[in-house]
Amino acid sequence: MKPAAFEYHAPRTLAEVTALLHRLADEARILAGGQSLVPTMNLRLARPAHIIDINRVAGLDYISTRDGTLRVGALVRHNAFATPLTDDPLSRLLTTVAEYIGHLPIRVRGTFAGSLAHADPASEWCLVAATLEAEIVAESRAGQRLIPASEFFVASLATALKPDEVLTEVRLPLLGETARFGFEEFSRRVGDFALAMTLAVLWLEKGRIEKARIGIGGAANRALRVPDAEEALRGRTPSPELLRQAADIAAAAVNPVEDIHASAAYRRDLVRALTRRALERALA
């Protein structure tokens, strides 16, 4: 199928982008990688009257570290994380997760920031952002706004971005040398959307879990952290029983969606199993 008719814009500066968004608002959609937008347009599920292609805007394809954060510009492709970029464990985490994103053509063209803006509950990058409490930078003609991940993801395919804002940068906190992580995902075939996935990050001190981050994706209507499971681990010595306890808490905390791919009960069981495995992997 072909998309419905639309007007194409190719601005070359961020000021032009925000001016277009100010004028067109709800009638416009941003095109970066297009790996989610273009298929939905071809199926006529999305019918924007205007497309704003930001690929010609200079200075949005950077990755840098500053003030304890890894900063990812709006035009950084998934494949930029195919190999670790820094010595911090965060880079190894991103490289591990990147392998699960679609297929190679998608990873070459799709963007990290675009995945967050699309806010698919089964997006690996949305899970990373939610688990690590990333900060999302949104820009409009009125200026810049910093949105914590806990407030950014509202529901399936819905974010806190305003119609006249464009996502320009994602800031992920560096983890530090004592951090360990585990990532587990279940899908029916390689490259399919995940039925559920878990990211666990642990900071160990003298054999005890000093701090933990646990996030769930794919199972509910948005990626989310599970603070109660994190608190159950804090200050404790790892053991099989402790990991099972945290996994049970995570499974109870999620409100699973039910569709043709899996029942709510099946997804809850997946969350329990994947959380335990992610924690085991982090401690391995």
ZIZI-V465027 format. One record per pair of residues at least 24 apart in sequence whose C-alpha atoms are under 10 Angstrom apart, sorted by the first residue. I is the first residue (numbers start at 0). J is the second residue. Records with the same first field share a line. If there is no record, write none. Layout:
I=J ; J
This chain:
0=38 ; 40 ; 41 ; 42 ; 43
1=37 ; 38 ; 40 ; 41 ; 42 ; 43
2=37 ; 38 ; 39 ; 40 ; 41 ; 42 ; 43 ; 44 ; 45 ; 46 ; 47
3=40 ; 41 ; 42 ; 43 ; 44 ; 45 ; 46 ; 47 ; 48
4=40 ; 46 ; 47 ; 48 ; 49
5=46 ; 47 ; 48 ; 49 ; 50
6=47 ; 48 ; 49 ; 50 ; 51
7=48 ; 49 ; 50 ; 51 ; 52
8=49 ; 50 ; 51 ; 52 ; 53
9=50 ; 51 ; 52 ; 53 ; 54 ; 55 ; 56
10=51 ; 52 ; 53 ; 54 ; 55 ; 56
11=52 ; 53 ; 54 ; 55 ; 56 ; 57
12=53 ; 55 ; 56 ; 57 ; 58
13=53 ; 55 ; 56 ; 57 ; 58 ; 59 ; 138 ; 139 ; 140 ; 165 ; 167
14=56 ; 138 ; 139 ; 140
15=51 ; 53 ; 56 ; 140
16=51 ; 52 ; 53 ; 56 ; 138 ; 139 ; 140 ; 163 ; 164 ; 165
17=138 ; 139 ; 140 ; 141 ; 142 ; 163 ; 164 ; 165
18=139 ; 140 ; 163 ; 164
19=49 ; 51 ; 139 ; 140 ; 163
20=49 ; 51 ; 139 ; 140 ; 161 ; 162 ; 163 ; 164 ; 165
21=139 ; 140 ; 141 ; 162 ; 163 ; 164
22=163
23=48 ; 49 ; 162 ; 163
24=49 ; 161 ; 162 ; 163 ; 164
25=49 ; 161 ; 162 ; 163
26=50 ; 162
27=51 ; 162 ; 163
28=52 ; 162 ; 165
29=53 ; 54 ; 113 ; 116 ; 164 ; 165 ; 166
30=54 ; 113
31=55 ; 73 ; 74 ; 75 ; 76 ; 108 ; 109 ; 110 ; 111 ; 112 ; 113 ; 114
32=73 ; 74 ; 75 ; 76 ; 77 ; 105 ; 106 ; 107 ; 108 ; 109 ; 110 ; 111 ; 112 ; 113 ; 114
33=105 ; 108 ; 109 ; 110 ; 113 ; 114
34=101 ; 104 ; 105 ; 106 ; 108 ; 109 ; 110 ; 113 ; 114
35=105 ; 109 ; 113 ; 114 ; 117 ; 119
36=113 ; 117
53=165
58=167
59=167 ; 168
60=110 ; 167 ; 168
61=168
62=168 ; 169 ; 170
63=170
64=170 ; 171 ; 172 ; 173
65=170 ; 172 ; 173
66=172 ; 173
67=170 ; 171 ; 172 ; 173 ; 174 ; 175
68=133 ; 134 ; 169 ; 170 ; 171 ; 172 ; 173 ; 174
69=133 ; 169 ; 170 ; 171 ; 172 ; 173 ; 174
70=133 ; 134 ; 135 ; 168 ; 169 ; 170 ; 171 ; 172 ; 173
71=110 ; 111 ; 112 ; 135 ; 167 ; 168 ; 169 ; 170 ; 171
72=110 ; 111 ; 112 ; 136 ; 166 ; 167 ; 168 ; 169 ; 170
73=110 ; 111 ; 112 ; 113 ; 116 ; 136 ; 165 ; 166 ; 167 ; 168 ; 169
74=108 ; 109 ; 110 ; 111 ; 112 ; 113 ; 167 ; 168
75=107 ; 108 ; 109 ; 110 ; 111 ; 112 ; 113 ; 168
76=105 ; 106 ; 107 ; 108 ; 109 ; 110 ; 111 ; 112 ; 113
77=101 ; 103 ; 105 ; 106 ; 107 ; 108 ; 109 ; 110 ; 111 ; 112 ; 113 ; 114 ; 124
78=103 ; 104 ; 105 ; 106 ; 107 ; 108 ; 109 ; 110 ; 111
79=106 ; 107 ; 110 ; 111
80=106 ; 111
81=106
85=173
86=173 ; 175 ; 176
87=173 ; 174 ; 175 ; 176 ; 177 ; 178
88=173 ; 174 ; 175 ; 176 ; 177 ; 178 ; 179 ; 180 ; 200
89=131 ; 171 ; 172 ; 173 ; 174 ; 175 ; 176 ; 178 ; 179 ; 180 ; 200
90=173 ; 174
91=179 ; 180
92=127 ; 174 ; 179 ; 180 ; 181 ; 182 ; 198 ; 200
93=123 ; 124 ; 127
95=180 ; 181 ; 182
96=123 ; 124 ; 126 ; 127 ; 181 ; 182 ; 183 ; 184 ; 198
97=123 ; 124
98=123 ; 190
99=123 ; 183 ; 184 ; 185 ; 186 ; 189 ; 190 ; 191 ; 192 ; 193
100=124 ; 189 ; 190 ; 191 ; 192 ; 193
101=189 ; 190 ; 191 ; 192
102=189 ; 190 ; 191
103=190
105=190
111=168 ; 169
112=136 ; 166 ; 167 ; 168 ; 169
113=166 ; 167
115=148 ; 151 ; 152 ; 156 ; 157 ; 158 ; 166 ; 169
116=151 ; 152 ; 156 ; 157 ; 158 ; 159 ; 160 ; 165 ; 166
117=152 ; 155 ; 156 ; 157 ; 158
118=151 ; 152 ; 153 ; 154 ; 155 ; 156 ; 157 ; 158 ; 220 ; 221 ; 222
119=152 ; 154 ; 155 ; 156 ; 157 ; 192 ; 216 ; 217 ; 220 ; 221 ; 222
120=152 ; 154 ; 155 ; 156 ; 157 ; 192 ; 193 ; 194 ; 195 ; 215 ; 216 ; 217 ; 218 ; 219 ; 220 ; 221 ; 222 ; 223
121=155 ; 184 ; 191 ; 192 ; 193 ; 194 ; 195 ; 196 ; 215 ; 216 ; 217 ; 218 ; 219 ; 220 ; 221 ; 222
122=192 ; 193 ; 196 ; 216 ; 217 ; 221 ; 222
123=182 ; 184 ; 192 ; 193 ; 196 ; 197 ; 198 ; 215 ; 216 ; 217 ; 222
124=216 ; 222
125=151 ; 152 ; 214 ; 215 ; 216 ; 217 ; 221 ; 222 ; 223
126=196 ; 197 ; 198 ; 213 ; 214 ; 215 ; 216 ; 217 ; 221 ; 222 ; 223 ; 224
127=171 ; 182 ; 197 ; 198 ; 199 ; 213 ; 214 ; 215 ; 216 ; 222 ; 223 ; 224
128=152 ; 169 ; 170 ; 171 ; 172 ; 214 ; 222 ; 223 ; 224
129=198 ; 212 ; 213 ; 214 ; 215 ; 216 ; 221 ; 222 ; 223 ; 224
130=197 ; 198 ; 199 ; 200 ; 211 ; 212 ; 213 ; 214 ; 215 ; 216 ; 222 ; 223 ; 224 ; 225 ; 226
131=170 ; 171 ; 172 ; 173 ; 174 ; 198 ; 199 ; 200 ; 212 ; 213 ; 214 ; 224
132=170 ; 171 ; 172 ; 212 ; 223 ; 224
133=169 ; 170 ; 171 ; 172
134=168 ; 169 ; 170 ; 171 ; 172
135=160 ; 166 ; 167 ; 168 ; 169 ; 170 ; 171
136=160 ; 164 ; 165 ; 166 ; 167 ; 168 ; 169 ; 170
137=161 ; 163 ; 164 ; 165 ; 166 ; 167 ; 168 ; 169
138=163 ; 164 ; 165 ; 166 ; 167 ; 168
139=163 ; 164 ; 165 ; 166
140=164
143=167
145=169 ; 170
148=222 ; 223 ; 224
149=222 ; 223 ; 224
152=220 ; 221 ; 222 ; 223
153=220 ; 221 ; 222
154=219 ; 220 ; 221 ; 222
155=219 ; 220 ; 221 ; 222
156=220 ; 221
157=220 ; 221
158=221
174=200 ; 201 ; 202
175=202
176=202 ; 203
177=201 ; 202 ; 203 ; 204 ; 209
178=202 ; 203 ; 204 ; 209 ; 210 ; 211 ; 281
179=203 ; 211 ; 278 ; 280 ; 281 ; 282 ; 283
180=211 ; 212 ; 213 ; 277 ; 278 ; 279 ; 280 ; 281 ; 282 ; 283
181=213 ; 273 ; 274 ; 275 ; 276 ; 277 ; 278 ; 279 ; 280 ; 281 ; 282 ; 283
182=213 ; 214 ; 273 ; 274 ; 276 ; 277 ; 278 ; 279 ; 280 ; 281
183=215 ; 270 ; 272 ; 273 ; 274 ; 275 ; 276 ; 277 ; 278 ; 280
184=215 ; 216 ; 217 ; 269 ; 270 ; 273 ; 274 ; 276 ; 277
185=217 ; 266 ; 269 ; 270 ; 273
186=217 ; 260
187=260
192=217
193=217 ; 218
194=218 ; 219 ; 255 ; 256 ; 260 ; 261 ; 265 ; 266 ; 269 ; 270
195=219 ; 255 ; 261 ; 265 ; 266 ; 267 ; 268 ; 269 ; 270 ; 271 ; 273 ; 274
196=222 ; 266 ; 269 ; 270 ; 272 ; 273 ; 274 ; 277
197=222 ; 223 ; 224 ; 249 ; 269 ; 270 ; 271 ; 272 ; 273 ; 274 ; 275 ; 276 ; 277 ; 278
198=224 ; 273 ; 274 ; 276 ; 277 ; 278 ; 281
199=224 ; 229 ; 273 ; 274 ; 275 ; 276 ; 277 ; 278 ; 279 ; 280 ; 281 ; 282
200=229 ; 277 ; 278 ; 280 ; 281 ; 282
201=229 ; 232 ; 233 ; 278 ; 281 ; 282
202=233 ; 281 ; 282
203=233 ; 234 ; 235 ; 236 ; 237 ; 282
204=234 ; 236
205=236
206=234 ; 235 ; 236 ; 237
207=232 ; 233 ; 234 ; 235 ; 236 ; 237
208=232 ; 233 ; 234 ; 235 ; 236 ; 237 ; 282
209=233 ; 234 ; 235 ; 236
210=234 ; 235
211=278
213=245 ; 246 ; 249 ; 274 ; 277 ; 278
214=249 ; 274
215=249 ; 250 ; 252 ; 253 ; 270 ; 273 ; 274
216=253 ; 270
217=255 ; 256 ; 266 ; 270
218=250 ; 253 ; 254 ; 255 ; 256 ; 257 ; 261 ; 263 ; 265 ; 266 ; 267 ; 269 ; 270
219=253 ; 254 ; 255 ; 256 ; 257 ; 263 ; 266 ; 267
220=253 ; 254 ; 255 ; 256
221=254 ; 255 ; 256
222=253
223=252 ; 253
224=249 ; 252 ; 253
225=249 ; 250 ; 251 ; 252 ; 253
226=252
227=252
228=252 ; 274
237=278 ; 279 ; 282
238=279 ; 282
239=275 ; 278 ; 279
241=275
242=274 ; 275 ; 276 ; 277 ; 278 ; 279
243=271 ; 272 ; 274 ; 275 ; 276 ; 278
244=271 ; 275
245=271 ; 274 ; 275 ; 278
246=270 ; 271 ; 272 ; 273 ; 274 ; 275 ; 276 ; 277 ; 278
247=271 ; 272 ; 274 ; 275
248=274
249=273 ; 274 ; 275
250=274
